Structure formats: structure tokens, C-alpha cells
Amino acid sequence: MFRFAFLVSVCLASLAHAGTAAVDIDTAAGLYQDAAIREQVRASLGSMPAHVRKLFEGNTAAPMSEDQLAAVTLAATRSFRIDVFEVSALSAFAANLDADTVKKADAFFSSDYGKRMVAADLSLASLSDAEADKILSGDLSVPSNAQRSALFDKLERAERSAESTVQVLLTMGTAVALGTAIGSGMDPGPVEQRARKSGDAERQALVENMREPLRRYMAYGYRDLSDADLKHILAFLQTPAGKQYTTAYLASLGAGFYAMGRRCGEQLGESLREMAMAQLATENLERAPEPDPKKPD
């Protein structure tokens, strides 16, 4: 159900579902473990520093020096970690669950269909970026037919894969921008407003562009699941409990990536501010007049 890092590109933690009675963290943690969310997210984090660096390298309006890009990599390495993700993610997960959803979701993930789905998701999460790129582009594919393609279309929409991937991207981008502003000593308000406005303008186009690649990706990952397996998975996702689980799952991702993105931005902002101050001190020293040897000290 999840692999984010290679996409570079959800709801925020505050996006609680109306009428949902939150469960406690321990209860949420049990379902979190059954769905193997930790393992799926952890598999995506190793390549995040390189992807975050590419985001900054692509900013031609304000190109960074090699030292600044190295600071980006270091900040991302220190911030995109499962322990940073998990505190916020589990809180958001619990806040968007209720006892009935937990009971029915646990039953699904304990079933053969649920276990096969989780195994397929873990296998997808463990692919290399090169393999994932080939699948998304269509260079690596599996045989299909009209009926199976229709099932993956329904599954992609039921899992809200395209929307959630784009939302994680935009959420993380806003968090990094906000954190960088805070770490740099800037007013974070206008920075966050610009980031959100830019993201909202691009959102729908990004979602539509993601749908077909994600269907190919899902078809490859679920290639060993029968049509009957896919129908059982879809049946669960389309129930009220399945829909609520998906909401909680996406809220968890959004909150976790927001936390990691903001920490990354704050650390990067501090590093950039220190580098700017050091550069200014060097320039002032270089501009300082040479002492007049004729004048006494």
C-alpha cells in the first residue's frame, strides 16, 4: 500500500474523522504492527536524503553550493528516521481509529487475504529505486487483462494511492519549507502560506499524473495474488471499517512525514544560517583595511 521515497514526490495529524472515537496508542500500535506499517515506511527512508537533495538541486532560482547541498543531505539523514516518524504517526493513527474499525481491520489482516496483501506490500517496499522506476515507467510489467486492470483501478482509488502520495509530497514540502524558515530565523507564516498555495495549485494535476503509474506499480506488486484475492481486499477497503482504516493510515503517513520534514527543515535552516554568518565574517575580514605601519598600535 505504501512506498514513497522513490516517488519523491494524507492528511495532517489534525485531520480527525468526524464522529470517530479515538483509541489508545497501545491498541493502535497493535493494528499498526499487523499492517506492517513500520516495516514499509522504514524501507523507504534509506534513500530519502538523496531524494531531498535532488529537490534542492532542482531549485534553479536559488542554486545551492556544494557545502549547502551537503548540509541538506546531513539534515535529511538526521531527520528521516523511523523514530522521528513514529511518535507523530502513531498519535494520528490512534486519533483516526475507533474500536469497531480496529476489530474489523485486525480480522482482515489476520485473514489469508490480509496476510497476502501485507506480504505483497512489504515486497514492494523493499524494491530498489531502479526497479521501482522501471515499474512506474512501464519498462517492467506483468501480463494483465481487462478484468484485472479494472480491479487495480478500483483498488488504487479505494486505497487513495494517488491522492495520498501527492499529499505526502506536498505535506513534506511545506514542512521542510516551514522548518527551514524557523531554523533560519525567518517569519514562518508567509513561507508556509506560499508553500501551501503552490501545492494546492498543483495538486489535482499531480494526482491525475500519478494514477496510471501507481496502477502499474500495484499490478506488479500484487502479481502473485489471484483475482479472488484482489476482490476480497477490495471488499474490505470498501466497507465503512476499511474506509476508516484507510483514513487513519493516511493520517498516520501525513503526520509522520510532516514531523520528519519539519525537523529536516529546522536543522537545515540552522546550518544555512551558521554558514551565512561564517561567510559574512570572512567577507568582513577580507574587506577590513590593512593596518597603517606608520601609525602606532
C-alpha positions, 0 to 999 in steps of 0.5 A: 500500500505504501512506498514513497521515497522513490516517488519523491514526490494524507492528511495532517495529524489534525485531520480527525474523522468526524464522529470517530472515537479515538483509541489508545496508542497501545491498541493502535500500535497493535493494528499498526504492527499487523499492517506492517506499517513500520516495516514499509515506511522504514524501507523507504527512508534509506534513500530519502536524503538523496531524494531531498537533495535532488529537490534542492538541486532542482531549485534553479532560482536559488542554486545551492553550493556544494557545502549547502547541498551537503548540509541538506543531505546531513539534515535529511539523514538526521531527520528521516528516521523511523523514530522521528516518524513514529511518535507523530504517526502513531498519535494520528493513527490512534486519533483516526481509529475507533474500536469497531474499525480496529476489530474489523481491520485486525480480522482482515489482516489476520485473514489469508487475504490480509496476510497476502496483501501485507506480504505483497506490500512489504515486497514492494517496499523493499524494491530498489529505486531502479526497479521501482522506476522501471515499474512506474515507467512501464519498462517492467510489467506483468501480463494483465487483462481487462478484468484485472486492470479494472480491479487495480483501478478500483483498488488504487482509488479505494486505497487513495494511492494517488491522492495520498502520495501527492499529499505526502509530497506536498505535506513534506514540502511545506514542512521542510519549507516551514522548518527551514524558515524557523531554523533560519530565523525567518517569519514562518507564516508567509513561507508556509502560506506560499508553500501551501498555495503552490501545492494546492495549485498543483495538486489535482494535476499531480494526482491525475499524473500519478494514477496510471503509474501507481496502477502499474506499480500495484499490478506488479506488486500484487502479481502473485495474488489471484483475482479472488484475492484482489476482490476480497481486499477490495471488499474490505477497503470498501466497507465503512471499517476499511474506509476508516482504516484507510483514513487513519493510515493516511493520517498516520503517513501525513503526520509522520512525514510532516514531523520528519520534514519539519525537523529536516527543515529546522536543522537545515535552516540552522546550518544555512544560517551558521554558514551565512554568518561564517561567510559574512565574517570572512567577507568582513575580514577580507574587506577590513583595511590593512593596518597603517605601519606608520601609525602606532598600535 
